[in-house]
């Protein structure tokens, strides 16, 4: 098929390309020379199809989260083998958490590498920076790390036609996560009789939904929320915050930390035995090595994470994937499990291979509508969850659908660090939802 | 309200004590050698990670030592690292202020990257020399024993330093050099020896601060940024080169930050310090205890 491999890019579409005139001229010139030489040499054929399906992987590979995602992408590529009879090439770049740098990486992947699919991005700020370029170029982009709801609201929610090549297969967006966290609070209330919650978010795009929705959602379910605050990423000293939480009499604080916090709340919490639980989402704590790294300061804290830390089956593929990961990379150092972005990246690549077959094309320049239609119609059982996407007319176009059990969101599982029975070290247990749990949620014994 | 005020008084005291440790080392090196040593922050981190390596079974399990021994060894290692920085680099370039300043920045960044490469960005926890805490219900707060130990150690080391620089010939030679390098030379002071001892002492202070900070908070590659920024503010307010000024300013800034946290909000914690800094720069450029005896 002509341009099946998306090498003839429509760079100047609508005159909105952010790649710049010089880049365009350079790329066009290089393309012309290459085409001429290819013609002289009898080359790869008139359709300019190199027969390789290229996946651009974007993640902070200086962090365990990014390493887990990169390795998971490699596993998925090996397992999928070919997409539409084309060999797959994975091009992985370290985005750090640098929006400007990632923007350059994305332009390079599109212009020089001619990627057919982009997956990844961890930081919401990074994701938001690159969606404009990606929307201009039509390259299918599946978000597998950042959860900020506004990323999709400002793209597919704002101008669907222009942004319809942007998708998220997991995690569920932050608005749904806020609702899921209220569901989890009900679980904690049922388990322990906790009815008073504090809310604490770091100042970041991905926590906006928690800040705006969660306290009222909790109150609407009959809980008290006497403490509700946001905290700067640079905060070092949490003692005053912990004192305030204690004086307000909370049973648990629901805190949402990714870049900030970094265990700075946990240390005084556990050292000083503050009489409330620490729940919510804490990215550092998703690292399977976190207990050892922190000498166990994470005991009894919980974090929500796609894939549930890879400690038990969520679908019939979960532990198979984890075992493959450990077989492949067990000797290569941390992280020893894929982490949530790894699960989502692995699932996204498998999902897209199904989409390509369903659509009968990977040529996004000519057949993007067919690809989008297939993205909406394919339902896929991944390692982290059952994956299907919201359609154009929904509240969350192209975003991952939540799954529900008895009306409660069930694809935002929660894990808890618990001490081992011999008191040597600790491990993660999946404690929520109950249908997937590997162990009971434990209240800190000093409460 | 009363419990909040008591909480500010208590937490302000322990936080300020750690700030003083950081600032004194920073100001001594400037006072004696005229070097703005931004690698001082890197040395704080070095001390914290040295303690992690020595005491944490998850890093190099075979060499895990008891926390108290780890504390002492980490402080000695940091002091030696500080001396090595002087003897191996700064000594040869200290006449050029700009080159020295930039070099210490580079050393700090290099240390950060090496730590990041070896340990990653995730926080490292450490076993405490003293575990547990006091619940002070009347104060409305809880305070870890490590904070209390930090407070006590801070005053012991400050007291020892004060005794050393005022009551011993070697110490007085440091004070003399900080007042006038030329004058000290004329009285037979060995400048190289004075500077070497100063870097050793400053390194030891950084090591103590690093271990305490690393045990009351998680140890991360960025852990030195805020303490160094605070030290910079403290040293300017206290008077660059003045040990007494650093101690006074450390408590001023520590209490100011604690007051802001308690009564205004955590998000505004850095602003009052900067306002005071600007006011001092405008009204009292030499700081509270500037180098009043210095002459060139």
Interface residues (C-beta under 8 A of the other chain):
Chain A: X62 X63 X64 X203 X229 X230 X231 X232 X234 X235 X236 X237 X239 X240 X241 X242 X243 X246 X247 X262 X263 X264 X266 X267 X268 X271 X272 X273 X274 X284 X287 X289 X290 X292 X293 X294 X295 X296 X297 X334
Chain B: X7 X11 X15 X56 X58 X116 X120 X121 X122 X123 X124 X125 X126 X127 X128 X131 X132 X133 X135 X140 X141 X142 X143 X144 X146 X216 X217 X218 X220 X226 X258 X261 X262 X266 X267 X269 X270
